[in-house]
Amino acid sequence: MRGLQRLELINAIARELQVRFVTTDINAYFDGHGLAHPGETVANSKWTYSREILAKASEAKIIEIADDLGIRVSVATSATTAPPRMWRDPARFRLFVSHISTHKDRATRLRECLTPYGVAAFVAHEDIEPTLDWQNQIERALHVMDAFLAIHTPGFSKSNWTQQEVGFAVAKDVKIISLEMGELPTGFISKQQALPRRNRNAIEIAEEIAGVLRSDPATRERYLHCSGLVDVPF
């Protein structure tokens, strides 16, 4: 891990600890990971205090803590991103659901039906708290998603937002699932076979999506781990 990446990761962890815990809980958390600390906050903030403790930790320990907090680490790009609030549980499969606002009800219903399969689906218009920065939360979700679902309802291809999300997923090279609901996929993902709506309801569609995640080599191990079907590393 290069110096800049180490610093960025320490800062991301410290910010996460600052948001989640009071100082006594931060100390207890460090105890759980075997990190020595003074026991009292002598710094001006929980963030500064956490950074000082983490700066003395080994690279392996820092990566271990980042993983425990759900902060993804990309060695190739030196990128560190904390997940949005509804994705704080690293034991859930993270599926980003791209949709247009006029059809958010369909995306929300599908999210509910995916929950029993161990999938935490991110639906921006429902999952972002009013007080949080909208674009920042979407970008965080895109950075840490395990797979991407595009709901192609009429108007999807005309939305600047959904097209940017699709472009991000293509560049990130994650598994992309297209669901045809009145409009065919366009652009870079038009070559992929879309799942047809037919006359199926959300429960039936969710079952097929879970099947794709379970069988596709790009998502299989991560999905099986999150769904509890088998204990495999990821």
Secondary structure per residue as TSV (DSSP state, phi and psi in degrees):
chain	resnum	aa	ss	phi	psi
A	1	M	-	360.0	125.2
A	2	R	-	-74.5	162.6
A	3	G	H	-56.7	-44.4
A	4	L	H	-66.4	-41.2
A	5	Q	H	-64.4	-41.6
A	6	R	H	-60.1	-43.9
A	7	L	H	-64.9	-42.5
A	8	E	H	-63.6	-39.6
A	9	L	H	-69.5	-40.7
A	10	I	H	-61.0	-43.4
A	11	N	H	-62.8	-41.2
A	12	A	H	-65.4	-41.3
A	13	I	H	-65.4	-44.5
A	14	A	H	-61.6	-39.6
A	15	R	H	-64.4	-40.7
A	16	E	H	-65.0	-42.5
A	17	L	H	-65.1	-38.1
A	18	Q	H	-61.2	-40.2
A	19	V	H	-73.4	-40.2
A	20	R	H	-81.8	-38.3
A	21	F	-	-125.6	155.5
A	22	V	-	-82.7	170.0
A	23	T	H	-59.7	-42.2
A	24	T	H	-62.9	-35.6
A	25	D	H	-71.5	-34.0
A	26	I	H	-62.6	-42.7
A	27	N	H	-63.0	-41.3
A	28	A	H	-65.0	-36.9
A	29	Y	H	-64.6	-44.0
A	30	F	H	-64.0	-36.6
A	31	D	H	-59.6	-42.0
A	32	G	H	-63.1	-25.4
A	33	H	T	-102.0	7.4
A	34	G	T	71.7	28.4
A	35	L	-	-100.4	129.8
A	36	A	-	-73.2	144.1
A	37	H	-	-150.2	159.5
A	38	P	-	-71.9	-17.1
A	39	G	S	91.0	-19.1
A	40	E	S	-132.1	145.9
A	41	T	-	-82.0	112.1
A	42	V	-	-101.6	-9.0
A	43	A	S	-86.3	175.0
A	44	N	S	-81.7	-15.1
A	45	S	S	-151.8	160.8
A	46	K	H	-63.6	-33.4
A	47	W	H	-64.8	-48.5
A	48	T	H	-63.4	-42.2
A	49	Y	H	-60.1	-46.4
A	50	S	H	-64.6	-39.6
A	51	R	H	-61.3	-40.6
A	52	E	H	-64.3	-38.3
A	53	I	H	-70.9	-45.1
A	54	L	H	-66.7	-28.8
A	55	A	T	-61.8	-22.6
A	56	K	T	-93.2	-4.7
A	57	A	S	-82.6	157.3
A	58	S	-	-74.6	163.7
A	59	E	H	-59.8	-43.2
A	60	A	H	-61.9	-39.9
A	61	K	H	-67.9	-39.9
A	62	I	H	-63.0	-44.1
A	63	I	H	-65.5	-38.1
A	64	E	H	-60.8	-45.0
A	65	I	H	-67.4	-41.6
A	66	A	H	-59.0	-42.9
A	67	D	H	-64.9	-39.6
A	68	D	H	-63.7	-33.8
A	69	L	T	-88.0	-3.1
A	70	G	T	81.5	19.8
A	71	I	-	-93.1	116.8
A	72	R	E	-78.6	143.9
A	73	V	E	-120.7	125.5
A	74	S	E	-113.1	106.4
A	75	V	T	-65.5	-34.6
A	76	A	T	-67.2	-37.2
A	77	T	T	-109.0	-3.9
A	78	S	T	60.3	27.8
A	79	A	E	-95.4	136.1
A	80	T	E	-129.9	128.6
A	81	T	E	-139.8	127.6
A	82	A	-	-80.6	142.3
A	83	P	-	-72.3	160.4
A	84	P	-	-64.5	165.5
A	85	R	G	-57.5	-40.1
A	86	M	G	-75.3	-3.7
A	87	W	G	-113.4	28.2
A	88	R	-	-72.5	-18.5
A	89	D	-	-87.6	106.3
A	90	P	T	-68.8	-8.2
A	91	A	T	-85.2	1.1
A	92	R	S	-107.0	141.9
A	93	F	E	-72.8	129.2
A	94	R	E	-97.8	107.8
A	95	L	E	-112.6	117.3
A	96	F	E	-84.8	125.6
A	97	V	E	-106.0	110.7
A	98	S	E	-91.7	127.8
A	99	H	-	-157.0	165.5
A	100	I	-	-94.8	151.9
A	101	S	G	-60.3	-32.0
A	102	T	G	-68.2	-14.8
A	103	H	G	-120.2	30.2
A	104	K	H	-65.5	-25.0
A	105	D	H	-64.0	-36.2
A	106	R	H	-69.6	-40.9
A	107	A	H	-64.6	-40.5
A	108	T	H	-65.6	-43.8
A	109	R	H	-62.9	-40.8
A	110	L	H	-65.9	-38.5
A	111	R	H	-58.7	-44.9
A	112	E	H	-60.6	-39.7
A	113	C	H	-75.0	-20.1
A	114	L	H	-83.9	-20.7
A	115	T	G	-55.4	-44.7
A	116	P	G	-61.8	-16.2
A	117	Y	G	-94.0	11.4
A	118	G	T	80.5	16.6
A	119	V	E	-105.4	127.2
A	120	A	E	-101.2	102.6
A	121	A	E	-90.4	129.8
A	122	F	E	-93.1	115.1
A	123	V	-	-116.3	104.2
A	124	A	H	-52.2	-44.9
A	125	H	H	-70.6	-10.3
A	126	E	H	-114.1	-30.3
A	127	D	H	-96.2	-10.5
A	128	I	S	-94.5	123.8
A	129	E	-	-69.2	144.1
A	130	P	T	-56.3	-28.6
A	131	T	T	-84.4	-10.4
A	132	L	S	-91.8	152.3
A	133	D	-	-67.2	119.2
A	134	W	H	-59.2	-56.7
A	135	Q	H	-64.3	-38.7
A	136	N	H	-61.3	-42.1
A	137	Q	H	-67.2	-37.9
A	138	I	H	-64.8	-43.6
A	139	E	H	-64.1	-39.8
A	140	R	H	-62.9	-41.9
A	141	A	H	-64.6	-40.3
A	142	L	H	-64.8	-36.9
A	143	H	H	-66.9	-35.4
A	144	V	H	-109.0	4.8
A	145	M	-	-63.6	150.0
A	146	D	S	-91.2	-27.6
A	147	A	E	-158.8	168.6
A	148	F	E	-130.7	130.5
A	149	L	E	-117.7	124.1
A	150	A	E	-106.8	121.7
A	151	I	E	-97.2	103.2
A	152	H	E	-86.4	76.8
A	153	T	-	-89.7	163.2
A	154	P	T	-54.5	126.9
A	155	G	T	102.5	-10.2
A	156	F	G	-59.7	-44.3
A	157	S	G	-71.1	-14.1
A	158	K	G	-95.2	-8.4
A	159	S	-	-84.3	125.6
A	160	N	H	-62.1	-37.7
A	161	W	H	-65.8	-50.4
A	162	T	H	-66.1	-34.8
A	163	Q	H	-69.1	-34.2
A	164	Q	H	-67.9	-38.8
A	165	E	H	-64.5	-42.1
A	166	V	H	-61.7	-44.5
A	167	G	H	-60.0	-38.9
A	168	F	H	-63.6	-44.0
A	169	A	H	-64.2	-39.9
A	170	V	H	-63.7	-45.5
A	171	A	H	-66.4	-34.4
A	172	K	H	-76.1	-17.0
A	173	D	T	62.3	44.1
A	174	V	-	-95.8	167.5
A	175	K	E	-64.7	126.4
A	176	I	E	-114.0	125.9
A	177	I	E	-113.6	125.6
A	178	S	E	-103.9	131.6
A	179	L	E	-113.7	113.7
A	180	E	E	-80.8	116.1
A	181	M	S	-135.2	55.6
A	182	G	S	110.6	-6.9
A	183	E	S	-149.2	140.1
A	184	L	-	-83.9	150.7
A	185	P	-	-61.4	146.8
A	186	T	-	-127.6	168.9
A	187	G	G	70.4	-143.3
A	188	F	G	-60.3	-29.2
A	189	I	G	-97.5	6.3
A	190	S	T	-68.3	-21.7
A	191	K	T	-77.4	-12.7
A	192	Q	S	-87.3	143.9
A	193	Q	-	-72.0	121.6
A	194	A	-	-85.9	150.0
A	195	L	E	-74.9	128.0
A	196	P	E	-79.1	146.6
A	197	R	-	-73.5	-44.6
A	198	R	T	51.4	-134.8
A	199	N	T	-111.0	23.1
A	200	R	-	-79.7	151.8
A	201	N	-	-92.5	178.6
A	202	A	H	-63.3	-34.0
A	203	I	H	-63.3	-43.8
A	204	E	H	-69.3	-38.4
A	205	I	H	-67.6	-41.2
A	206	A	H	-60.3	-39.1
A	207	E	H	-62.1	-40.5
A	208	E	H	-69.1	-40.4
A	209	I	H	-61.4	-44.3
A	210	A	H	-60.7	-37.1
A	211	G	H	-64.4	-39.3
A	212	V	H	-64.4	-45.3
A	213	L	H	-63.7	-35.3
A	214	R	H	-72.9	-29.6
A	215	S	H	-101.8	-24.5
A	216	D	-	-73.7	132.1
A	217	P	T	-57.5	-27.7
A	218	A	T	-73.0	-22.3
A	219	T	T	-125.7	-11.5
A	220	R	H	-53.5	-55.6
A	221	E	H	-63.4	-45.7
A	222	R	H	-62.7	-44.1
A	223	Y	H	-65.5	-45.9
A	224	L	H	-62.3	-37.2
A	225	H	H	-63.6	-45.9
A	226	C	H	-69.6	-34.2
A	227	S	H	-81.2	-10.1
A	228	G	T	77.9	13.6
A	229	L	S	-76.5	-28.3
A	230	V	S	-158.1	149.6
A	231	D	-	-95.2	99.8
A	232	V	-	-128.2	152.3
A	233	P	-	-74.6	154.3
A	234	F	-	-150.7	360.0
